[in-house]
Amino acid sequence: MTHSDVSDASEVKPQDGITSPPHKSGRRPLGLRLDLRNLSLLGVLAVLIAVGGITKPDQFLDTGNLQLVLTQASVIGVVTVGMTFVIISGGIDLSVGAIVALASVWATTVATQEYGFAGILFTAVIVGTACGLVNGVLIAYGRLVPFIATLAMLASARGLALQITGGTTQIVTVDSVLDLGIPDAYVLGIPPLVLVFALVTVVGWLILNRTTFGRRTVAVGGNAEAARLAGIDVRRQRLYLYLLSGLCCGIAAFMLIVLSGSGQNTNGNLYELDAIAAAIIGGTLLTGGRGTIVGSVLGVLVFTTITNIFALNNLQSDVQQIAKGAIIVAAVLVQRRTVRDEHA
């Protein structure tokens, strides 16, 4: 059995309730380790909620603040879903934040807003997907290293976004778009953006765990050469994955437009770092071949909650970044130990 086959089985079987018996060495089966990781993230999230409730009970536990946390998590969460697929395949996408910025400013130009809600949504999604297509072609068929290709897209997209806006903020005047961000649009107290995030998460989980596309993604990340010998078109698969990442960026750009009521060339700043970090602490291996959508979503919620608690307690942003950096380092060290134990 190839490494990719092992990775594939690890993604599907635990979800079906099928677990393999413990290895003779006494190590836990992979499905159980993944479950324990998600449970530990839930524990961390519970501790953070307790900390927020103790330090700022009136503010943190306020319904409006909790809705805000979920809404903020929704935008970066949609980006993270796409990033998770890319990392599982053994790639990386450093351009997601810049793509969100470009899609948001392109979709909020005066000419685009003349077409109303549909024009803004269509433009944001198309621009994001087109950027993903460029990344995919360069990486899959141009044989550029993902780091270099997406870094070039980061610089280009940021530059084009700045050129479109001229450094100014583009205000949205389409009422049907702005109305999605007001409390009257909430469904049973849940903001529409949170519902979009939930839908993207469910679709992402189904694609990864219940489709051939998901199995091929895991196979390519586990062992690309073995996947090729098994009949998988590795280049086409990678192209589709970056298209998926770009699509998620386009959706996130529209959500950000709704949230902020504007388009700015600074939108999506550091989204690439937040998305990669959330995927990593959620259990996605940087080397590819393994990852879960549920873990990535929990990672997003952990980071967003940390940011909210720090903001409520008037802690500076540099302290937030240090805390996030420490969490990333810890997660990578745990990953390395896990991989080492598996190959021991």
C-alpha positions in Angstrom: 0.0 0.0 0.0 1.4 3.4 -0.9 1.6 6.4 1.4 -1.2 8.0 -0.5 -3.4 5.0 0.1 -2.7 5.2 3.8 -3.5 9.0 3.8 -6.7 8.4 1.8 -7.9 5.7 4.1 -7.2 7.9 7.1 -9.5 10.6 5.8 -12.5 8.4 4.9 -12.6 5.6 7.4 -12.7 7.5 10.7 -15.6 9.6 9.3 -17.5 6.4 8.5 -17.1 5.2 12.1 -14.5 2.6 11.0 -11.3 2.5 13.0 -8.4 0.1 12.7 -7.1 -1.8 15.7 -4.2 -0.2 17.5 -0.7 -1.0 16.2 1.3 -3.5 18.0 3.5 -0.7 19.3 0.5 0.6 21.2 0.2 3.8 19.2 -3.3 5.2 18.7 -4.9 4.7 15.2 -4.9 7.8 13.0 -8.6 8.4 13.2 -8.5 8.5 17.0 -5.6 10.9 16.9 -7.5 13.2 14.6 -10.5 13.1 16.9 -8.4 13.8 19.9 -6.9 16.8 18.1 -10.3 18.2 17.3 -11.4 17.6 20.9 -8.3 19.4 22.2 -9.1 22.4 20.0 -12.7 22.4 21.3 -11.1 22.4 24.8 -8.9 25.3 23.9 -11.9 27.2 22.5 -13.8 26.5 25.7 -10.9 27.8 27.8 -10.8 31.0 25.7 -14.5 31.5 26.1 -14.1 31.1 29.9 -11.2 33.6 29.9 -13.2 36.1 27.9 -16.2 35.6 30.2 -14.1 36.1 33.3 -12.1 39.2 32.1 -14.9 41.0 30.3 -18.2 39.2 31.1 -20.5 42.0 30.1 -18.8 42.7 26.8 -17.5 39.3 25.7 -20.7 37.3 26.4 -22.9 39.9 24.9 -24.9 38.5 22.0 -23.8 41.3 19.7 -20.1 40.5 20.4 -20.6 36.8 19.9 -22.3 37.5 16.6 -19.3 39.7 15.7 -16.8 37.0 16.5 -18.7 34.5 14.3 -19.0 37.0 11.5 -15.3 37.9 11.5 -14.4 34.2 11.6 -16.7 33.6 8.6 -14.7 35.7 6.1 -11.3 34.2 7.0 -13.0 30.8 7.5 -14.1 30.6 3.9 -10.5 31.4 2.7 -9.2 28.7 5.1 -11.5 26.1 3.6 -9.8 26.6 0.2 -6.4 26.8 1.8 -6.9 23.5 3.5 -7.5 21.7 0.2 -4.3 23.3 -1.3 -2.1 22.4 1.7 -3.5 18.8 1.8 -2.4 18.5 -1.8 1.2 19.5 -0.8 0.9 23.1 -2.1 0.7 26.5 -0.5 -1.1 29.7 -1.5 0.4 33.0 -0.3 -1.8 35.1 -2.5 -5.2 34.6 -0.9 -5.2 37.9 1.0 -4.2 39.9 -2.1 -6.8 38.1 -4.2 -9.5 39.0 -1.7 -8.3 42.6 -1.9 -8.3 42.7 -5.7 -11.7 41.0 -5.9 -13.2 43.4 -3.4 -12.0 46.6 -5.1 -12.8 45.3 -8.6 -16.4 44.4 -7.4 -16.9 47.9 -5.8 -16.0 50.1 -8.7 -18.6 52.6 -9.9 -19.1 50.7 -13.1 -19.6 47.4 -11.4 -22.0 48.8 -8.8 -24.3 49.9 -11.6 -25.2 46.2 -12.1 -26.4 46.0 -8.5 -26.1 43.0 -6.2 -25.6 40.4 -8.9 -22.9 42.5 -10.6 -20.9 42.8 -7.3 -21.2 39.1 -6.4 -20.5 37.9 -9.9 -17.4 40.2 -10.3 -16.0 39.2 -6.9 -16.3 35.5 -7.6 -15.0 35.7 -11.2 -12.0 37.8 -10.2 -11.1 35.4 -7.4 -11.5 32.4 -9.6 -9.5 33.9 -12.4 -6.6 34.6 -10.1 -6.8 31.0 -8.9 -6.7 29.9 -12.5 -3.5 31.8 -13.1 -1.9 30.3 -10.0 -3.0 26.8 -11.1 -1.7 27.2 -14.6 1.6 28.5 -13.5 2.0 25.7 -10.9 0.5 22.8 -12.7 1.6 23.4 -16.2 4.3 26.1 -15.9 5.9 23.9 -13.2 6.6 26.9 -10.9 7.1 26.2 -7.3 3.8 27.1 -5.5 5.7 29.4 -3.1 7.1 31.5 -6.0 4.0 31.5 -8.2 1.6 32.6 -5.4 4.2 35.1 -4.1 4.2 36.7 -7.6 0.4 36.7 -7.5 0.4 38.3 -4.1 2.6 41.2 -5.4 0.7 41.6 -8.7 -2.8 41.5 -7.1 -1.9 44.0 -4.4 -0.4 46.3 -7.0 -3.4 46.0 -9.3 -5.8 46.6 -6.4 -3.9 49.8 -5.5 -4.0 50.9 -9.1 -7.7 50.5 -9.3 -8.5 52.4 -6.1 -5.7 54.9 -6.3 -5.3 54.4 -2.6 -8.9 55.5 -1.8 -11.8 53.6 -0.2 -14.6 52.7 -2.6 -17.9 53.0 -0.8 -20.7 50.6 -1.6 -24.0 52.3 -2.4 -26.1 49.2 -3.4 -28.7 48.8 -0.6 -29.3 45.1 -1.3 -25.7 44.3 -0.5 -25.5 46.6 2.6 -28.7 45.1 4.0 -27.1 41.7 4.4 -25.0 43.2 7.2 -27.7 44.7 9.3 -29.5 42.8 12.2 -32.8 42.8 10.3 -31.3 40.3 7.9 -30.3 37.9 10.6 -31.9 34.4 10.5 -32.9 33.3 14.0 -30.2 35.6 15.3 -27.6 34.2 13.0 -25.9 36.7 10.6 -26.2 35.7 6.9 -22.4 35.6 6.5 -22.2 33.0 9.2 -24.7 30.9 7.3 -22.6 31.3 4.1 -19.5 30.1 6.1 -21.5 27.1 7.4 -22.6 26.2 3.9 -19.0 26.5 2.5 -17.8 24.3 5.4 -20.3 21.6 4.8 -19.7 21.5 1.1 -15.9 21.5 1.7 -16.3 18.6 4.1 -18.4 16.6 1.7 -16.0 17.2 -1.2 -13.0 16.2 0.9 -14.5 13.1 2.6 -17.1 11.8 0.2 -16.0 12.4 -3.3 -13.3 11.1 -5.7 -12.0 14.7 -5.9 -11.2 14.6 -2.2 -9.5 11.3 -2.4 -7.4 12.4 -5.3 -6.4 15.5 -3.4 -5.2 13.5 -0.4 -3.4 11.0 -2.8 -1.6 13.8 -4.6 -0.4 15.3 -1.3 0.6 12.0 0.1 2.7 10.9 -2.9 2.3 12.6 -6.2 4.3 10.1 -8.2 2.3 7.2 -6.8 -0.9 9.1 -7.6 0.3 9.6 -11.2 1.1 5.9 -11.5 -2.4 5.1 -10.2 -3.9 7.1 -13.1 -4.6 10.4 -11.5 -3.9 13.5 -13.6 -1.8 15.3 -11.0 -1.4 18.5 -13.0 -5.1 18.9 -13.6 -5.9 18.1 -10.0 -3.6 20.9 -8.8 -5.2 23.3 -11.3 -8.6 22.5 -9.9 -7.4 23.0 -6.3 -6.1 26.5 -7.0 -9.3 27.3 -8.8 -11.1 26.2 -5.7 -8.9 28.4 -3.5 -9.5 31.4 -5.8 -13.3 30.7 -5.7 -13.2 30.8 -1.9 -11.3 34.0 -2.0 -13.9 35.5 -4.3 -16.7 34.5 -2.0 -14.8 35.9 1.0 -14.3 39.2 -0.9 -18.0 39.6 -1.3 -18.5 38.8 2.4 -16.0 41.4 3.3 -17.7 43.9 1.1 -21.0 43.2 3.0 -19.2 43.4 6.3 -17.3 46.7 5.7 -19.5 48.3 3.1 -16.5 49.2 1.0 -13.7 48.0 -1.1 -10.1 48.8 -0.2 -6.7 47.7 -1.5 -5.7 46.9 2.1 -8.5 44.3 2.5 -7.4 40.8 3.3 -4.1 41.9 4.9 -2.3 38.9 6.4 -5.2 36.5 5.5 -2.7 34.1 4.0 -0.9 33.8 7.4 -4.2 33.4 9.3 -5.5 30.8 6.9 -2.3 28.8 6.9 -2.0 29.0 10.7 -5.7 27.9 11.2 -5.2 24.9 8.9 -2.0 23.9 10.6 -3.3 24.0 14.2 -6.4 22.1 12.8 -4.2 19.2 11.9 -3.4 19.8 8.2 0.2 18.7 7.5 2.3 21.3 5.7 4.0 18.4 3.8 0.5 17.4 2.4 -1.5 14.2 2.5 -3.6 14.9 5.5 -6.0 17.5 6.8 -9.6 18.0 8.0 -12.1 20.8 7.3 -13.5 20.5 10.8 -10.0 21.0 12.3 -9.4 24.1 10.1 -12.7 25.6 11.1 -11.9 25.1 14.8 -8.5 26.7 14.2 -10.2 29.8 12.7 -12.5 30.1 15.7 -9.6 29.8 18.1 -7.7 32.6 16.4 -10.7 34.8 16.0 -11.6 34.4 19.7 -8.1 35.2 20.7 -8.2 38.4 18.7 -11.5 39.4 20.2 -10.4 38.8 23.7 -7.2 40.8 23.2 -9.1 43.7 21.7 -11.7 43.8 24.5 -8.8 43.8 27.0 -7.1 46.7 25.1 -4.0 44.6 24.4 -1.8 45.8 21.6 -1.8 44.0 18.2 1.8 43.0 18.5 1.0 40.9 21.6 -1.7 39.2 19.5 0.8 38.4 16.8 3.3 37.0 19.3 0.5 34.7 20.8 -0.5 33.5 17.3 3.2 32.9 16.5 3.6 30.8 19.6 0.5 28.7 18.8 1.8 28.1 15.2 5.2 26.9 16.5 3.6 24.6 19.0 1.3 23.1 16.4 4.1 22.5 14.0 6.2 20.8 16.7 3.2 18.5 17.5 2.9 17.7 13.8 6.6 16.8 13.5 6.3 14.5 16.6 3.2 12.9 15.2 4.8 12.2 11.8 8.0 10.9 13.5 6.0 8.5 15.6 4.1 7.2 12.6 7.4 6.4 10.8 9.1 5.0 13.8 
